[in-house]
């Protein structure tokens, strides 16, 4: 019974927070649930800036970057399984530092254990190639039954002097 009450409460919260999408003339709002991102000041803005950068580089599926509501959620949230069944758009934040793979792997492990989302877009500050960290994470995710979507056009371009 408690899970039904919890699900109903989450549905009410979602409807209240998406109410502006039904206002005539208002820009539709899409929610992106992001795991693996530190809940630090400015992180939502950093993700919004990344979406704007991707849009400017030709990723038109984003539409207006301002139309995205970014929700940071911990992989150990007690609401993860319910949200995974209700929210269609999920992303995994992967930092580019030395511990990025470890933190990404731990997050994927928690998602699998807690019945989290099975398909996530990879958000990252930029890598020169997908070799190494991103490929390793994608392979690890598939072992957990999770699909990681890595956008090829979002990798940092290497300057000719580094070829």
Residue pairs with C-beta under 8 A, 6 or more apart in sequence:
3 82
6 79
6 82
7 82
7 86
10 79
10 82
10 83
10 86
11 86
14 31
14 86
14 87
17 31
17 69
18 29
18 31
20 26
20 29
21 28
21 29
27 64
27 66
27 67
28 67
29 67
29 68
29 69
30 63
30 67
30 68
30 69
30 89
31 68
31 69
31 71
31 87
31 89
32 47
32 68
32 69
32 70
32 71
32 89
32 90
32 91
32 121
33 71
33 73
33 83
33 87
33 89
33 90
33 91
33 117
34 47
34 70
34 71
34 72
34 73
34 90
34 91
34 92
34 93
34 123
35 73
35 74
35 75
35 90
35 91
35 92
35 93
35 107
35 111
35 116
35 120
36 75
36 92
36 93
36 94
36 103
36 104
36 107
37 43
37 47
37 72
37 93
37 123
38 93
39 72
39 74
43 72
44 70
44 72
47 70
47 91
47 93
47 123
48 65
48 66
48 68
48 70
50 123
50 125
51 62
51 65
51 68
52 65
54 62
54 151
54 153
54 154
55 62
55 63
55 64
55 65
57 153
57 154
58 153
59 151
59 153
59 154
62 68
73 79
73 80
73 83
75 106
75 107
75 110
75 111
75 114
75 116
76 110
76 114
77 83
80 111
80 114
80 115
80 116
81 114
81 115
81 116
84 90
84 115
84 116
84 117
84 118
87 117
89 121
90 116
90 117
90 119
90 120
90 121
91 120
91 121
91 122
91 123
92 104
92 107
92 108
92 120
92 121
92 122
92 123
92 137
92 148
93 123
93 124
94 100
94 101
94 103
94 104
94 122
94 123
94 124
94 133
94 134
94 137
95 103
95 124
95 125
96 124
96 125
96 126
96 127
96 133
100 124
100 133
101 133
101 136
101 137
104 133
104 137
105 137
105 140
108 137
108 140
108 141
108 144
108 146
109 144
110 116
111 117
111 120
111 144
111 146
112 144
112 145
112 146
117 146
118 145
118 146
118 147
119 146
119 147
119 149
120 141
120 146
120 147
120 148
120 149
121 148
121 149
121 151
122 134
122 137
122 138
122 148
122 149
122 150
122 151
124 134
124 154
126 154
126 155
126 156
127 133
127 134
127 155
127 156
128 155
128 156
128 158
129 155
129 158
130 150
130 152
130 155
134 150
137 148
138 148
138 150
141 147
141 148
142 148
